[in-house]
Amino acid sequence: MQQVGSDVDELSVARARRGDLPAFNTLVERYQQTLYAVALRMLADPHAAADVTQESILAAWQHLADFRSGSVRAWLTRIVVNRCYDALRSRQRRPEYSFDALLDAQPQSEALAGQAPDPLQAALAGELGRHLTAGLTQLPPDQRAVVILCDVQGFSYGEAAEVEGSNVGTIKSRLSRGRAKLRDWLSTRPELLPVTVRSLYGRGDDEHAG
Amino acid sequence: MSTPADEHPDALLADYSVDGLPTAQVLLVERHLATCPRCRTRLESLRTTAVLLRSLPEPSLPRSFTLRHAAPRSRRPLALPVSLLSAAAVLLLAFGLSLAVYPPRTTVTASTASRPAAVAAGGTASKAAAAPTAGPASAALAAAQNRDQSSAAASSQAGATSAAASMSQASQQEGSGTSALRRPFAAAAPSSARPPGQASEAPPRVPGPTNEAAQQAPSATAAGPSIHMSPLQLGLGIAGVACLLAGVGSLALARRRSAG
C-alpha cells in the first residue's frame, strides 16, 4: 500500500519536473491535509499555518529538482516543518505575540461533537481536544514536531527521521520526552478525560507511591 | 515490592513506550513493571496519551492549496531583486570604503589632511592634498572636476568608470557583478554629479563650495551636513540607496506575485 503510493508519487514528481502542473497538484491534493495539519499543530494559528502550507507547496514546485528519492510526503512535510521552525523563531523575537489569543482560534469543529458516537471522539472534538492542542504548544519545538509527526499524524519513526533530517534514535528520544510532558499536562485537567481513562492520570502519582 | 517514589523509572518508562530502550534496560523495566502497579498505570497513561493524540480530529482545510498556474521555476522570479540588492550591497560597500578613505568635508590645509585621523575633515580639499597617496581614482576625479562644466555628462562618465574600477578592486566581484553595477550607477551619476558641479561653477550658491575649499580652506570651517562630498561619493551613495530601494520593491512584488 505504502509502496504503491510512493511509486505513484515518484511518477507524479517526474512529470511535475517536466512542467506538468496537474501532476504536481495531484501530489498537493494527496498531502495538503497532512501538511496543513502539521503546520496548524506546530503554530496553533490557522492563518499562519495556511500561509506556511501555501509557501511550502510553492517552494516544493520551484525546487522539485532537489527531491532525490524516498517519501514525497516526508519531503513535503520537511519543507513545512522547517518553515514552522522559522516562524516560531521569528515569533520568539516578537514577545508581544500572544499564544492565548491563538488558542482561541483553534478550529475544533463543534459539529463533530454531535456526530461522534464515541465519547472519546466527542471529548477530543471539544474541550479535551483544545486542552491537548494547547499542551502541544507547551513543548519545545523539536519535541512538538516529533509528537505531531509520530503520534498525531502516524508517521513511522523512519519517516519522521527523514522529515527532521536526524536519526531514529533522536526521534524516539524526543518523542519519549514530549509524550511524557503531555501525559503530565493532561493530568492537570483529569475532569476533561473520558471516565474510562481518567483513573490512569488521576492517581498513581508520586505522593501516593512508596 | 514497595518501591520508593524516586526509584520509579519514569524516564525509562517513557523511552520504553516508544521502543527506545536497549534490551538490557527493557528487561530492567519489565521486571519493575511486573511488581509496580503505579508504573504499570503510568505506562498505560503514556500509551493512552499517544492514542488521544492520534485520535485528534483532523482540522478542516481552509482552502485548497493546489497551484493555479505554473509559477516560474527556480530563481527566475528573484533574479531582478537579487541582482539589484547585490548591486546595492556593492555600491554601498564602495561608498562606505570611499568615505573611510576620503572622508567628506575638509576644514583645513594639507597639514590636517595628511593625518588620516582627522575624520571630521574631508571632501575635495583633502583629496587634492592627499592626491599623491590616494592613487588613480582621486586623480581621475580631480581631472574630471577641473574640466569645464559643459562636459558634465563626460565627467560623470569618467566618475562611473573610475568607480567601476575601484569597486572591482575593492570587492573582487565577478565580471557579471561589475557589469550589473555599471548601469544603475551610470543612470544615477548625472543627477548626483550635477549639484556639486554647479556649485564649483557658481560658488556663491553654496557656502564654502568644495573647489573653493581647496584654495581657501579656512572659509570652509563652518560645520555643516556632509553635503560637500565628491560627486563620485555622492553618486555611489545615491546609486546604492536607489538600488536598495528598487531591490526591496521588486522583491516585495515578486513575493506577492508568487503568493497570488
Boltz contact constraints between the chains, C-beta under 6 A:
constraints:
  - contact:
      token1: [A, 21]
      token2: [B, 70]
      max_distance: 6.0
  - contact:
      token1: [A, 25]
      token2: [B, 66]
      max_distance: 6.0
  - contact:
      token1: [A, 28]
      token2: [B, 65]
      max_distance: 6.0
  - contact:
      token1: [A, 28]
      token2: [B, 66]
      max_distance: 6.0
  - contact:
      token1: [A, 32]
      token2: [B, 65]
      max_distance: 6.0
  - contact:
      token1: [A, 36]
      token2: [B, 61]
      max_distance: 6.0
  - contact:
      token1: [A, 37]
      token2: [B, 58]
      max_distance: 6.0
  - contact:
      token1: [A, 37]
      token2: [B, 59]
      max_distance: 6.0
  - contact:
      token1: [A, 40]
      token2: [B, 59]
      max_distance: 6.0
  - contact:
      token1: [A, 50]
      token2: [B, 62]
      max_distance: 6.0
  - contact:
      token1: [A, 53]
      token2: [B, 65]
      max_distance: 6.0
  - contact:
      token1: [A, 54]
      token2: [B, 65]
      max_distance: 6.0
  - contact:
      token1: [A, 57]
      token2: [B, 65]
      max_distance: 6.0
  - contact:
      token1: [A, 58]
      token2: [B, 71]
      max_distance: 6.0
  - contact:
      token1: [A, 61]
      token2: [B, 67]
      max_distance: 6.0
  - contact:
      token1: [A, 62]
      token2: [B, 73]
      max_distance: 6.0
  - contact:
      token1: [A, 62]
      token2: [B, 74]
      max_distance: 6.0
  - contact:
      token1: [A, 107]
      token2: [B, 59]
      max_distance: 6.0
  - contact:
      token1: [A, 112]
      token2: [B, 57]
      max_distance: 6.0
  - contact:
      token1: [A, 124]
      token2: [B, 55]
      max_distance: 6.0
  - contact:
      token1: [A, 124]
      token2: [B, 56]
      max_distance: 6.0
  - contact:
      token1: [A, 125]
      token2: [B, 57]
      max_distance: 6.0
  - contact:
      token1: [A, 129]
      token2: [B, 56]
      max_distance: 6.0
  - contact:
      token1: [A, 151]
      token2: [B, 50]
      max_distance: 6.0
  - contact:
      token1: [A, 151]
      token2: [B, 53]
      max_distance: 6.0
  - contact:
      token1: [A, 151]
      token2: [B, 54]
      max_distance: 6.0
  - contact:
      token1: [A, 152]
      token2: [B, 53]
      max_distance: 6.0
  - contact:
      token1: [A, 152]
      token2: [B, 56]
      max_distance: 6.0
  - contact:
      token1: [A, 172]
      token2: [B, 18]
      max_distance: 6.0
  - contact:
      token1: [A, 172]
      token2: [B, 20]
      max_distance: 6.0
  - contact:
      token1: [A, 175]
      token2: [B, 18]
      max_distance: 6.0
  - contact:
      token1: [A, 176]
      token2: [B, 14]
      max_distance: 6.0
  - contact:
      token1: [A, 176]
      token2: [B, 15]
      max_distance: 6.0
  - contact:
      token1: [A, 176]
      token2: [B, 18]
      max_distance: 6.0
  - contact:
      token1: [A, 176]
      token2: [B, 20]
      max_distance: 6.0
  - contact:
      token1: [A, 179]
      token2: [B, 46]
      max_distance: 6.0
  - contact:
      token1: [A, 179]
      token2: [B, 49]
      max_distance: 6.0
  - contact:
      token1: [A, 180]
      token2: [B, 14]
      max_distance: 6.0
  - contact:
      token1: [A, 182]
      token2: [B, 49]
      max_distance: 6.0
  - contact:
      token1: [A, 183]
      token2: [B, 45]
      max_distance: 6.0
  - contact:
      token1: [A, 183]
      token2: [B, 46]
      max_distance: 6.0
  - contact:
      token1: [A, 183]
      token2: [B, 49]
      max_distance: 6.0
  - contact:
      token1: [A, 197]
      token2: [B, 48]
      max_distance: 6.0
  - contact:
      token1: [A, 200]
      token2: [B, 41]
      max_distance: 6.0
  - contact:
      token1: [A, 200]
      token2: [B, 44]
      max_distance: 6.0
  - contact:
      token1: [A, 200]
      token2: [B, 45]
      max_distance: 6.0
  - contact:
      token1: [A, 200]
      token2: [B, 48]
      max_distance: 6.0
  - contact:
      token1: [A, 201]
      token2: [B, 45]
      max_distance: 6.0
  - contact:
      token1: [A, 204]
      token2: [B, 38]
      max_distance: 6.0
  - contact:
      token1: [A, 204]
      token2: [B, 41]
      max_distance: 6.0
  - contact:
      token1: [A, 206]
      token2: [B, 5]
      max_distance: 6.0
  - contact:
      token1: [A, 209]
      token2: [B, 5]
      max_distance: 6.0
  - contact:
      token1: [A, 209]
      token2: [B, 38]
      max_distance: 6.0
  - contact:
      token1: [A, 210]
      token2: [B, 4]
      max_distance: 6.0
  - contact:
      token1: [A, 210]
      token2: [B, 5]
      max_distance: 6.0
